[in-house]
Amino acid sequence: MTQITPPLYPLRFEPIYKSKVWGGRNLTRIGRTLPGGDDNPIGESWELADIGQSSVSGGGGGAERSVVANGPLKGQTLNDLIRHYGEQFLGRLPLTPGGEFPLLVKFLDANENLSVQVHPSPEYAATHADAHLKSEAWYIVHAEPGAAIYKGLKEGSTPEALRKALEANDRQAVEDLLIRVPVKAGDCHYLPSGTCHALGGGILVAEVQTPSDTTFRVFDWGRTGRELHIEQAMACIEFGPANVKRYEKRSHIAGVFTTVSRLVTCEFFRIEKISMSQGYEQEIPYDQPTVWMVLKGKGTITPNNGADAVDFEAGQTLLLPAHLSDARIKLHEDTVWLEVSFPQAQPEQIA
């Protein structure tokens, strides 16, 4: 018997919740019903993940595959869809060397400071088979008054000074070396691999990153019981401020019904903030997979391939397969989302 293949449509996935010592219950701000009670601090919601065991090392969180939550493909993993639909799903998007989706998308609830950490630099990853690059961006969804992130080391910081502060477990000395950046809702920061960084307490972020969970912790704010990776980190850290000018070339295009603000562009992903007015309707123009992290509002996407329409609302993450170019979107409220696309799927358009 010939198996009938359902037509593709906008996909939602089951959130993968991660309990973290630094987490909280603030994902309820985006409409989530969280597992457990107040004694279960949820630090991460993995929205879109296709990480096999080969991508896990260092302080990572384990292999994970996102599972479809809506429509006829419910219960299938993201990797199942890649293997089954191929170019229809991916367009020209290259996969990772392991044949996996080249993006990991999360919401993070930093109720307390995350550890000071670094992800492998290109040089380190090139000489360590178990280390994987991890470049990421944080969009600030909510920040308490006075909240801040730590992004890079101050000009003139030396490996010797940092090692001395770490070995002494001296919080003030470590903080004195880090660049503290106050943040507010709507800010976006890019963190290339090799950047020493930490997400400060009182912040809820949308995180877009390359699909590795290799993390080297260097300082944990006095918490005990979690492994530190000082030697690995010292081999990776780029000393000085984060070099992000070429990634954070912001642009802003405003029309009557639509505003598009480009926030981050790197070789792995592009992030734009899209705002559309209630009642607006248009075709969806993509020919590559595109991720939406919906921050406000609601709407409906109607495919033109026989698939049912898909409603969406604030707090949800959608993956639009490549071949939905004839689908239409209609907004039922003023709506805002982060749109994540892939320059590597259209190399002639990288800018």
DRENMARDO-925179 format. One record per atom (N, C-alpha, C, O): x, y, z. Coordinates in steps of 0.05 Angstrom, whole numbers, plus 32768, in hexadecimal, padded with zeros to 4 digits. Last residue first. Layout:
<sekols>
XYZ;...
</sekols>
This chain:
<sekols>
81F08318804E;81F88334804F;81FC833C806C;820383538072;81E082E68020;81ED82EC8039;81F783088039;820683108026;81CA82D77FF0;81BD82ED7FFE;81CA82F48019;81C083058027;81E382AC7FDC;81E782C57FCC;81DB82DD7FDB;81E082F37FD3;81D382837FFE;81EE828F8002;81F282A97FF2;820282BA7FFA;81A2826F801A;81A382818003;81BD82908003;81BD82A88009;81AE82518045;819B82458032;819982558018;8190824C8004;81CC82718065;81DB825B8056;81C8824D8042;81D2823F8031;81A88292807F;81B7829D8069;81C582878058;81C8828A8040;816B82818096;818682758092;81948280807A;818E827A8064;8142829E80CA;8147829280B0;8164828B80AD;8174828F80C0;811282AD80F8;812D82A380F6;812F829580DB;8121828180D6;80ED82E08113;80EF82CF80FB;810C82C780F7;811E82D880F4;80C682EE8149;80E182EC8140;80E282D88129;80D782C2812B;808983148144;809882FB8147;80B582FF813F;80BB83118130;804B83318154;806883358152;807583198155;806E83098166;800D834E8141;801D83368146;803A833C8142;8042834A812F;7FCC8361814D;7FE7836B8148;7FFA83568152;7FF8834D8169;7FA28329813A;7FAA833E814C;7FC4834A8142;7FD1833E8131;7F9E8308810F;7F86830D811E;7F8A83238133;7F76832E813E;7FBB830580D0;7FBF830D80EC;7FA4831480F9;7F96832480EE;7FCA82D280A3;7FB782E780AA;7FB982EC80C8;7FB982D980D7;7FF282B9806E;7FEF82BF808A;7FDB82D5808E;7FDA82E8807E;7FF48284803F;7FED829F8046;7FEA82A28064;7FE1828F8072;8021825E8013;80108261802B;800A827F8030;801982908027;804482577FEB;802982607FE4;801782637FFB;7FFF826A7FF8;807282438002;8073825E7FF6;805882687FED;805582807FE9;80828218801E;806982248026;8066823F8019;805882518024;80B381F7801F;80A081F88009;808482008013;807181F18010;80CF81F78051;80D88208803A;80C2820C8025;80BF8222801B;80A581FD808C;80B581EF8079;80BB81FF8060;80AD8213805B;80A8822280C5;809B822280AA;80AD82148097;80C3821D8091;809E82178106;80B1821280F1;80A2821080D7;809181FE80D4;808E8241813E;808682338126;809E822E8114;80B1823E8113;807F82478182;80958247816E;808B82368157;80828220815A;8056827281AC;805B825A819C;8073825E8189;807982748181;804D82A281C5;8059828D81D5;805F827481C5;806C826281D0;801282B581A2;802982BC81B2;803382A581C3;8023829681CF;7FFC82858170;7FF8829B8183;8012829F8192;802582908190;7FDB82698135;7FF2826C8147;7FED82848159;7FDC82948154;7FBB8237810D;7FBA824F811E;7FD38250812F;7FDE823C8136;7FBE821F80CD;7FCA821C80E7;7FC8823780F5;7FD2824B80EC;7F9481FB809E;7F9F821480A9;7FAA820F80C5;7FA081FE80D3;7FA781BB8081;7F9681CD8090;7FA481E68099;7FBD81E7809C;7FC081B2803E;7FC281AF805B;7FAF81C38068;7FA881D7805D;7FBD81BF8008;7FAA81AC8013;7FAB81A78031;7F99819B803C;7FE081E77FFE;7FE781CC7FF4;7FD481B77FFE;7FDA819F7FFC;7FE482198013;7FD682167FF9;7FDC81FB7FEC;7FDE81F97FD4;7FD982288059;7FE8821D8042;7FD7821B8029;7FBF821B802B;7FCE825D8080;7FBF824B8070;7FD082418059;7FD682518046;7FD6827280C2;7FE4826C80A9;7FD582578099;7FCF824280A4;7FBE82A480ED;7FB9828A80DF;7FCA828980C6;7FCB829C80B7;7FCD82C2812D;7FC682C28111;7FC182A68107;7FC182938116;7FDE82EF8163;7FD582D68159;7FCD82D8813B;7FC882EE8131;8009830F8195;7FF4830E8181;7FEC82F18179;7FF482DE8186;80508307819E;8037831681A4;80238310818D;802B830D8176;807982E58190;807B82F481A9;8061830181B1;805D830681C9;808B82AA8173;807682BD8174;807682CB8190;807382BD81A4;80BC829A814B;80B782998168;80A482B0816E;80AC82C8816D;80C282758111;80B5828C811D;80B38287813B;80A982728144;80F1826180E0;80E7825D80FB;80DA82778105;80E6828D8102;80F1824380A1;80F1825B80B0;80E4825680CB;80CF824980CD;810F82238069;810282218083;8105823B8092;811A82488091;81048247802B;81158239803D;810682368057;80F38244805C;80E8826B800E;80EE82528001;810382428010;811282328005;80B282988023;80CB82898027;80CE82728014;80BB8266800B;808582BC8025;809682BB800D;80AF82A8800E;80BF82A97FFC;804282B7802F;805B82B2803C;807082AC8026;806C82998017;801482EB801D;802182D18018;803A82CF8028;804782E3802E;7FEB830C8050;7FFD830C8039;800782EF8035;800482DE8046;7FC5833A8076;7FC68320806A;7FDA83218052;7FD983348043;7FAF835B80B2;7FC1835A809A;7FC3833D8090;7FC3832A80A0;7F93835980E1;7F84835980C8;7F95835780AF;7F8B8352809A;7FC3837D8106;7FAB836D8106;7F9C837080EC;7F99838680E1;8005838480EB;7FED838F80F6;7FD5837B80F4;7FD5836A80E2;8044836980FF;802F836C80EB;8015837480F9;8010836C810F;808A83668105;807183708111;805D837480FB;8062838180E7;80C2833F810F;80AD834680FD;8095834F810D;808C83428120;8107833F8114;80EE83428124;80D9834D8111;80DC83638105;8135830D80FF;8126832680FA;810E8327810C;810283128111;817282ED80FB;815A82F2810C;814F830D8104;815D83218104;819382B980D9;818B82D580D9;817282D880EA;815F82C880E7;81CA828A80E1;81AE829280E2;81AB82B080E0;81BE82BF80E4;8200828180D3;81EF826B80DB;81D1827180DB;81C1826080D7;821D82AF80CA;821E829A80B5;820A828380BB;8204827480A9;81EF82E280E1;820982D480E2;820882BE80CC;81F482BC80BE;81CC831980F5;81D2830880DE;81EE82FC80E2;8201830B80E5;81998335811C;81B28327811B;81B483188101;81A1830D80F7;816D83588110;817B83598129;8196834D8128;81AA83598132;8142837E80E7;8157836A80E8;8168836D8101;817283848106;8100838880EA;8119839280F6;812D837B80F6;812883678103;80C8839C80C7;80DD838780C8;80F6839380D3;810183A680C8;808383A780CA;809E83B180D1;80B1839980D4;80AB838680E1;804783B380A8;805C83A080AF;807683B080B6;807C83C380A8;802283D88096;801883C180A5;802E83AF80B1;8029839F80C2;80418400807F;80288407808B;801F83F1809E;801483F680B4;808683F38091;807183F9807E;805783FF808D;8057840480A5;80CB83F7809F;80AF83FA80A9;809D84018092;80A384128081;810683D880AE;80F583DF8098;80D883E080A2;80CE83CC80AC;814683DA80C7;812A83DD80CF;811A83E780B6;812083FC80AB;818083B880E0;817283C880CC;815483C780D3;814B83B780E2;81C183AE80FF;81A483B08100;819983C080E9;81A683D280DE;81F083848102;81EA839A80F0;81CC839D80EE;81C0839080DD;820A835E8123;81F3836E812D;81EF8387811D;81EB839C8128;82378348810C;821F8337810F;820683478116;81EF833F8110;825F836C810D;8258836280F3;823E835180F4;8232834B80DF;826583758144;825B838A8133;8252837F8118;823E8389810D;82788352816A;825E834B815F;82548360814B;823E835E8141;82A3833A8192;82A683468178;828C83408168;828B832C815A;82A2834881D7;8298833781C1;8299834781A7;8290835D81A5;82E1836181F3;82C4836381ED;82BC835181D6;82CC834B81C4;83128330820A;8309834A8201;82EC834A81FB;82DF833581FE;832482EF81F4;832683048208;8321831F81FB;8329832581E5;830082B881E7;830B82CF81D9;830C82E681ED;82F782EF81F7;830A82778202;830082938206;830F82A781F5;832882A781F4;831F824481FC;830B824D81E9;8306826B81EA;82FE827781D6;833F82358225;83498230820A;8337823C81F5;833F823E81DE;831F823E8250;83368250824C;8342824D8231;834E825F8226;82FC8212824C;82F3822D8247;830A82408241;83088251822E;831C81E7825A;831081E8823F;830882058238;830D820E8222;832681F78290;833C81F3827C;833281F48260;833E8201824F;82F381FA82A8;8304821182A6;831A820E8291;831F82208281;82BE81E682AF;82CF81DD8299;82E481F38293;82E681FD827D;829881CB82E7;82A481E182D8;82B881D682C4;82C281C082C7;825C81AB82F9;827781A982EF;828081C382E1;827081CF82D2;823881BB8333;823881B98316;825581BB830C;826581CC8316;823D81C08369;823181A7835F;823081A58341;822881918336;822B8203837C;823C81EC837D;822D81D48370;821581D5836C;822D824A836F;821F82318370;823282198370;8248821B8365;824D82768367;824C826B8382;823C82518384;823C82458399;824A82818330;823E82938343;823B8288835F;8228828E836D;8267825F830F;824B82598313;823F8269832B;822C82608338;8294825E82D8;828E826982F3;8270826782F6;8260826B82E4;829B824282A9;82B3824B82B7;82AD825582D3;82BF825682E4;8283820E8280;827E82218296;8298822882A3;82AA821782A7;827A8203823E;828F82028252;828A82178268;828C822F8262;824D81DF8217;825181F68228;826681F1823C;826681DD824A;822C81C881E1;824781C781EE;824C81E181FD;824E81F681F0;81FF81BD81C4;81FC81C681DF;821681C381EF;821681BE8207;81F081D38183;820281C58194;81FC81CE81B0;81F381E581B4;81D981EF8152;81CF81D88161;81E481C7816F;81E981B08168;81DB8237815E;81E3821F814E;81DE8206815F;81DE82088178;81A0825A8176;81BC82518176;81C1823B8163;81AF822E8159;817882878197;817C827A817D;819A8273817C;81AB82848181;814C829381CC;8168828D81C4;8168827D81AA;815A826981A6;812882C281ED;812782AF81D7;814382AB81CD;815182BF81C7;812982CB8235;813382CF821A;812A82BA8207;812482A3820E;812082EE8270;811582D9825F;811D82DE8242;811882F48238;814282FE82AB;81408301828E;813382E98282;813A82D28288;815582FA82DF;813F830B82DA;813A831082BD;812E832582B5;819E82F582DB;818482EE82E6;816E830382DF;8174831A82DB;81C382F3829C;81BE82FC82B8;81A282F582C1;819082EF82B0;81EA82C78279;81CF82D4827A;81C982DA8297;81C982C882A8;822D82D18266;821A82C68279;820082D68276;820082EE8272;826C82C28244;825282CF8248;824282C3825E;824882AD8267;82A082C68216;829A82C08232;828182D0823A;827F82E88236;829E82AE81D6;829882C581E6;829282BB8203;828082AA8207;82A3828081B7;82BC828B81C3;82B782A381D4;82CA82AD81E1;8271828D8188;8281827A8196;829B8287819F;82A782968190;824F82CD8191;825E82B98181;826C82A58193;827282AA81AA;821582E481A0;822B82DA81B0;823A82C5819F;823282AE819F;81EB831D8199;81F78305818C;821082FE819C;821F831081A5;81AF833581B4;81CC833481B6;81D6831A81A9;81CB830481AE;817A836481B8;8184834B81AC;81A2834B81AC;81AE835F81A4;8142838081DB;815E837F81D4;8165836481C8;8158835081CE;810E837781EC;8112838081D1;812F838281C8;8135838481B0;8115838A8230;8106837B821C;810A83888200;810883A081FD;815A839A8240;813D839E8242;812F838E822D;813C8385821A;819983998264;81878391824E;816A83988255;8163839B826C;81DE83AB826F;81C183AC8277;81B083A6825F;81B683AE8248;82158384826E;82058394825B;81E883948265;81DA837F8265;8257837F8285;823A837D828D;822A8390827B;823083A78279;828D835B8276;827E8372826D;8261836E8273;8254835C8268;82B8834282AB;82A3833E8297;82968359828F;8296836C829F;82D9834E82D4;82E5834882BA;82D1834782A4;82D8834A828C;82B983538301;82C9836B82F8;82D6836782DD;82DE837A82D0;82A683208308;8294833482FD;82A4834C82F3;829C835982DF;82D58309831F;82CB82FF8305;82B9831482F8;82BC831B82E1;82D88326834E;82EE8327833B;82E6831E8320;82EE8329830B;82A883178367;82AD83338360;82C38336834B;82C183458338;82B082DF836F;829A82EA835E;82A083068355;829C830D833E;82E282B6836F;82DE82D18378;82C982DE8366;82CF82E7834F;82FD8285836E;82E082858370;82D682A0837A;82C582A2838B;833282838363;832B828D837D;830D828D8383;830482938399;832F8272832F;833A825F8342;83358268835F;833382588371;831982A08317;830A82878317;83158274832D;83058268833B;834282C6831E;832782CB8329;831782B1832B;830982AD833F;836C82AD8301;836F82B3831E;835482B7832B;834F82AD8341;835682AC82CD;835C829382DB;835F829782F9;835582878309;835482E382C3;833B82D482C4;834082B982D3;832F82B282E4;838A82F182C3;837782FE82D6;835E82EE82D9;835382EA82EF;839E82D1829A;83A882CE82B5;839582D982C9;839082CD82DE;838382E3826C;837F82C88276;838882C48293;837B82B682A2;836D83278278;838183148270;837982F88279;836A82F5828C;834E83628260;834D834A8271;836083368266;83648333824E;834F838B823A;83668388824C;83658371825F;8379836B826D;830A8395823B;8323839A822D;833A83998241;833883A58257;82E38362825B;82EB837E8257;8306837F8249;8317836E824C;82C3832E8236;82D58337824C;82DF83538246;82E3835B822F;827D831D8226;829983228221;82A9832B8239;829D8330824F;8248832E8246;824E8329822A;826B83308224;82718347821D;821483238270;82318326826F;823A831C8254;82358306824C;81D783488279;81E683318270;820383378272;820B834E8275;81A8835F82AB;81BE83638299;81C98348828F;81C48333829C;8174838682CC;817F836D82C1;8195837282AD;81958387829F;815A83B382DE;817683AF82E6;8182839682DB;819A839182E1;8119839682DE;812A83AE82E1;814683A882EB;8149839982FE;8118835982B7;8111836882CF;8122838182D0;8138838282C4;8104834D8275;811A83528287;81108362829F;81028376829C;80F08325823E;80E983338257;810283368268;811283248269;810A8318820F;80ED83188210;80E383288227;80CF83378225;8142832581EC;813783298207;8119832C8205;810E834081FB;816382F681C7;814F830B81C5;8142830E81E0;813782FA81EA;81A382E081BD;818E82E381D1;817C82FB81CA;8186831181C7;81C582B18194;81BB82CC8198;81A582CB81AD;819582B781AE;8203828B818A;81E7828F8193;81DF82AC8194;81F182BE8194;822C82558177;822782728176;82098277817B;81F982688171;825182238184;8237822C818C;8237824A818C;82408257819F;827581EA816B;82708207816C;8254820D8175;824181FE8170;828881B38194;827881BD817E;827381DB8181;826D81E58197;82B5817F81A4;82AB819A81A9;829D81A58190;82A681A08179;82CC814F8197;82B4814E81A8;82A9816A81AF;8296816C81BE;82FA815A817A;82E3814E816C;82C9814E817D;82B4814D8172;831F81908179;8313817F818D;82F981748181;82E58182817E;833181B48154;834581A1815E;8339818F8174;8348817F8180;830681D48147;831581C88131;832981B3813B;833081A1812B;82F681E98177;82E681D5816B;82F581C68155;82F181AE8151;831E8211817E;831C81FA8191;830C81E38184;831581CC8186;831282338154;832D82278156;832C820F8168;833981FA8161;82DE8244815F;82E482358147;82FF82268148;83018210813F;82D1823881A6;82D98249818F;82DE82388177;82E282208179;829B821E81CB;82B4821A81BD;82B9822E81A7;82A782348197;8280824E81F9;827C823881E7;8295823581D5;82A3824981D1;8281825D823E;828A82628223;8284824A8213;82848233821D;8267827F8279;826D82688268;82788271824D;827882898247;824B828682B7;825D829382A4;8269827C8294;82738269829F;8208826C82C0;8225826A82C4;8233827C82B0;822982808299;81D1829A82C8;81DD828282BD;81FB828282C2;8206829882C9;81B282B88300;81C782B882EC;81CE829C82E2;81D0828982F2;816B82A58303;818582AC830F;819A82AD82F9;819582A482E3;8146829F82DD;813D82AA82F6;815582B38307;815382C68316;8146829E829E;815C82A282B1;815182AF82CB;815282C782CD;812A82778273;81218287828A;81388288829E;813C827582AD;812C8274822D;813B82718246;812F8283825B;812A829A8256;8115825081F5;811082668207;811F825F8221;811F8249822A;813A823D81B9;8131823981D5;8124825381DF;8128826881D4;815182178182;8142822F818B;8137822981A7;812B821481AC;818582068158;817881FF8171;816C8219817C;8179822D817F;819481F08116;818C82058128;818081F98141;817381E48140;819881CD80E9;81AF81DE80F1;81A881F58104;81B3820A8102;8184818980F0;817B81A580EB;819081B880F7;819881B4810E;81B6815880DB;81A2816380ED;819B818080E6;81AA818E80D8;81E2813C80C6;81C8813A80B9;81B1814480CA;819A813A80C8;8213814780DD;8205812F80E6;81E9812B80DA;81DB811980E2;8221817880C8;822F816080BE;8222814680C6;8225813280B9;81DF819780BF;81F8819380CD;8207817B80C1;81FB816C80B3;81C581A9807D;81C3819E8098;81DE819E80A6;81F281A58099;81B681E28055;81C881CC805C;81C381C38079;81BE81D3808B;817C81F28032;818981F5804C;819C81DD8051;819381C68052;815C81F58005;817981F28001;818981F4801B;81A181F8801B;812581D48020;812F81E5800B;814D81E08006;815581C98004;811181B28048;812981C1804D;812F81D68038;813E81E9803E;80E381978035;80E381A28050;80F981B78053;80F581CB8061;80F281888003;80D781958006;80D681A38021;80C881B78024;8122816D800B;812281888000;810881978003;810781AF8005;81088143803D;811F814C802F;811D81698025;8117817B8035;80E081238054;80D881378040;80F081438031;80EC814D801B;80FB80FE8076;80E580F58065;80DF8109804E;80DA81008038;812481188091;812B81008082;811480F9806E;811A80EF8058;8107814280A9;811E81478098;812481308086;81278133806D;80E3812580C8;80D9813580B2;80F0813C809E;80EB813C8086;8105810D80EE;80F480FC80DD;80EC810C80C4;80ED810280AE;8118813B8108;812A812B80F7;811B811880E5;8124811480CE;80EA814A8124;80F6815C8110;8108814D80FD;8108815180E5;80BF8111812C;80D581238134;80DD8135811D;80D8812F8105;807881098132;809181048124;80A68119812D;80A0812F8136;804C811B814F;805B81048159;807480FE814A;808580EF8155;802781338118;802B81328135;80388118813D;803181038134;801A813880E3;8035812F80E9;803B812E8107;8052812A810F;7FE7814F80E2;7FEA813380DB;8006812780E1;8009810F80E4;7FE9817F811B;7FE381758100;7FE9815880FB;7FEF8149810E;801E818A814B;80048191813E;800281838123;8016817C8116;804F817F8161;803881808174;801E81848166;800981838172;808A81598154;807481698149;805C8167815C;805581528165;80C2815C817D;80AC814B8174;8095815D816C;808D816F817B;810A8163817C;80EF816E817F;80DA815D8171;80E08150815D;8139813E819D;812C81418183;8110814C8188;810081408197;8178813F81BE;815C814581BF;8152814881A2;815F81538191;81AE812C81E9;81A1812B81CF;8183813081D2;8176812781E5;81C7815B821C;81BE81428212;81B1814481F6;81AA815981ED;81DB818C822D;81C381838239;81B88169822D;81A281618234;82228198823A;820A8198822B;81F3818A8239;81F6817E824E;825681A5824A;824181A8825D;822581A78250;821381B4825A;82738177821C;8277818D8230;8261818D8244;82598179824F;8242816381EB;825B816081F9;825D8176820D;824B8187820F;821D814D81B3;821D815381D0;8238814F81DC;8245813A81D8;8218813C8180;821B81598184;821D816181A1;8220817981A7;820D81068181;8227810E8177;822C812C817B;82438135817A;81D881008190;81ED80FC81A4;82088106819B;8219810E81AC;81B58135816E;81BC81198174;81D281188188;81DE812C818F;81858165816E;81A081608177;81A38142817E;819681388190;815D818C815E;81648173814F;8180816C8155;8192816C8143;812A81B68174;814381A98179;814681908169;813381818165;810681EA818A;810C81DD8171;812881D18174;813C81E08176;80FF81F881BF;80E981FB81AD;80ED81EC8193;80DA81E28187;810D81EA81FF;811881E581E4;810181E481D1;80F081D281D2;810C82138233;80F982058222;810582028206;8108821681F8;812E82168271;812E82168254;811682088249;810C81F58254;8125821682A8;81378229829D;8136822C827E;813B82418273;80F7820D82DA;80FC820882BD;810D821D82B2;8106823582B2;80F981F38319;8101820B8309;8108820482EC;811C81F682E7;80CE81DA833F;80DA81D08326;80E181E88315;80D181F08304;80B181EE8368;80CA81E1836F;80D981D58357;80ED81C8835A;808181FE8353;809682138358;80B182078360;80C58215835E;807681C2832C;806D81DA833B;808481ED833F;809881EC8331;806F81A182EB;807781A38307;806C81BD8314;805B81CB8308;807381C382AB;807281AB82BB;807B81B082D8;808C81C182DD;804D81FE829A;806681F0829F;806281D782B0;805081D582C0;802E821B8267;8027820C827F;803F81F98284;804481E78275;803D825B824B;8043823F824E;803782348268;80378242827D;80398292823E;80228281823B;80268263823F;801582538238;806582AF8249;805F82AB822C;804982968228;8046828A8213;806682AD827F;806382C78273;805C82C58255;805082D68249;8075827A828D;8058827F828D;8053829B8280;803C829F8278;80AB827D8291;80A182768276;808282788275;807782788260;80B8828482C6;80B0829C82B7;80A88296829A;809F82A8828C;80CA826482EE;80B0825D82E3;80A5827482D0;808D827682CC;810F825582E9;80F8825E82F8;80DF825482EC;80DE823E82E1;8156824282EE;813D824882E1;8127825182F4;812C8256830C;818682318302;8183824E82FF;8167825682F4;8162826E82F0;818381FB82FF;81858207831A;818182258319;81788231832D;815081E482D3;816A81EF82D7;816B81FC82F3;8158820782FC;812C81B782AA;812F81C382C5;814C81CC82C8;815F81BD82C2;811381C1826B;812B81B9827A;812B81C78295;812A81E08297;80E381AA823B;80EA81BB8253;810181AF8262;810481978265;80D581B081FC;80E5819E820D;80EF81AE8224;810281BE8221;809581B881DD;80AC81C381EB;80BB81AD81FB;80AE819B8207;8084819981A0;8081819881BD;809981A581CA;80B0819E81C4;807C81C78169;808981B18176;808481B18194;808081C681A0;805881D7812D;805F81DD8149;806B81C48155;806481AE814C;805E81E980E9;806181D580FE;806681E18119;807681F4811B;803981F580AF;8048820180C6;804781EE80DE;803181E580E6;803E81BB8083;802F81D1808E;804081DE80A5;805481D280AD;803E818A804E;804B81998064;803A81B2806B;802B81BC805A;801081548043;801D816C803A;8029817B8052;801E817A8068;801F81108055;801081288059;801F8141804E;80378142804F;802280DB8029;803380EE8037;80238107803C;801B81148028;800A809A802C;800480B58025;801480C88036;801480C6804F;802980608013;80258071802A;801F808E8021;802E80988010;800B802C7FEF;801A80457FEE;801480568006;7FFD805B800C;80117FE88000;800080008000;801280198000;8025801B800F;
</sekols>
